């Protein structure tokens, strides 16, 4: 079972016998077999017939709709949670401050340690020991503070400081002169490196969301990220551990190996109220409260760029990594599912501590 992507602003998705076909007039551009498809991601503005929609529903194929700029437009999700007792337990834990802090410290420490490992790799491979040693030491201190945080508010501060330290070093990892990274930016991404990071983070977000849905866990009831109407806080909680091992490292590889080139990006003007505004990730409190996101020029992946990033993301998800809990090598794709199951056991009290993915 795999994820199938359709990247197109034209064509019709139709039912043909026991398969789906993307057609342009009489030409068949893609055939989708239900027994091979776990998830369908539609990027662009294709037409979907009523028969094709019923087909997706009958086979319960998780379907995500994104605009051509990466904006999330909607989703067909069939994993409706029937385990009311699990949901009750999940909601009860929202009032358990000890559980929330313990889990959040594991999540943040795991993310920061992964970032530290990558920073150390950059120091070794780019011969920047003198330049970034101080930043690495600051990150180590920041991690210790996060592990000893007394409340979630201070923990969020350490997480934010860690992101600042990490991205100040991350920029040194990309060797292409035409690649631009002046710091993390989103809503919209303001340079080509951020365009790739944001899109990859979004794709991982959907995978974590799907895994939570399969386990009948409410994606909106998170413990580290703040709760808000329509915000899938738990998805943001549990995707933190994958940002560096999957997204950050893959972004660097695609630039440095020449997989991406300047033609894989395009500039577009965005207004805060525009329907074209790409909503890759949650907005920071600074953006929301100060209204910093006004009318800006953003950088997005072109259709060819999207195809490249998706191709290499799928390859990355098929890479194997040693998974200590089961003492075996598994793919990143399976690891996300296993980690959600691990979280569920922690939530139900079967296991004491949540252990995020840690890179060496």
Residue, then its C-alpha position, 0 to 999 in steps of 0.5 A: x500500500x502506498x501514497x499516490x500523488x496527482x499534481x495537475x491543474x487539468x484533467x478529470x479523475x473518473x471511475x473505470x471498472x475497478x480502477x480510477x483513471x486521471x484523463x485529459x480528454x481521451x488520454x489516460x494520464x494515470x491509473x490508480x489501483x485501490x488495492x495498492x493505494x493507502x492514501x491519495x494526495x491531489x495537488x492542483x485543480x482537477x475535476x473528480x466525478x461523482x462515481x470516482x468520489x463514491x469509489x474513494x469512499x467505498x474503498x476508504x482511501x484517505x484523500x487529501x486535497x491541496x492547492x497548486x501552491x500547497x494550501x490545504x483545501x480539505x480531506x476525506x478521512x474514513x477512520x472515524x474513532x469508535x473507541x469512546x473510552x480511548x477518547x475519554x482517557x485522552x481528554x482526561x489527560x489534558x487536565x493532568x499537568x504532570x503527564x503533559x509536562x513529562x510528555x512535552x519534555x520528551x518531545x522537545x528534548x528529542x527534537x532538540x537532540x536531533x537538531x544538535x546531532x545535525x549541527x555537529x554533522x555540519x561542523x564536521x563536514x563544512x569545517x566550521x568548528x570555530x564558527x559554530x562551536x559557541x552555538x553548539x554549546x548554547x544548544x547543549x545548555x538549552x537542552x539541559x534547561x528543557x529537560x529540567x523545565x518546570x512548566x510547559x510555558x518555559x519549555x516552549x521558550x526553550x524549544x523556540x530558542x533551540x529552533x533559532x540556534x539550529x537554523x542559524x547553523x542550518x544555513x551553512x549546510x547548503x553549498x549551492x550559491x543560488x539557494x537562499x536561506x536567511x532564517x526560517x520563514x513561512x506563510x508564505x516561505x520567503x526563499x527557495x530553501x524555506x519552500x522545500x522545508x515547509x512542503x516537507x513538513x506539511x507532508x509529514x504532518x499529513x502522515x502523522x495525522x493519518x497514523x493517529x486517525x488509524x489508532x482512533x486518537x483525536x488529532x486536535x487534543x495535544x499536550x505541548x502545542x496550545x489548543x485552538x479551534x481547528x488546530x491539530x495540536x497533537x499532530x504538531x506534537x508528534x511530528x517534531x521528532x521527524x523534522x530533522x531526520x526526514x525533512x531537514x536532512x532531505x532538504x539539504x541533500x536535494x540542494x547539494x546533490x543538484x536534484x533541485x535547480x532554480x527552475x523548480x521554484x516560482x515567486x508569487x505575491x500573497x495577501x493575507x486574505x487571499x485564497x492563494x495564501x499557502x497555509x503549510x503550518x500553524x502560524x507563530x503567535x508573533x505572526x498572529x498577534x502583531x499582524x506581521x503577515x500582510x502583503x508579501x512575495x513568497x517562493x513556492x515549488x513549481x510543478x516540476x519541483x513538487x514532483x521532485x520533492x515528492x519523489x525523493x520524500x517517498x524514497x526517504x520514507x522507504x529508507x530503513x532505520x534501526x528501531x530499538x523497541x522492536x530491535x529490527x530495521x524498519x522504514x521511516x514510513x512504518x516507524x511513524x505508525x509504530x511511534x503513534x502506537x507507542x504514544x497510544x500505549x503511553x497515553x493508556x498507561x501501558x508504558x511509562x515514558x514516550x521516547x521520540x526517534x533519536x538520530x545518531 
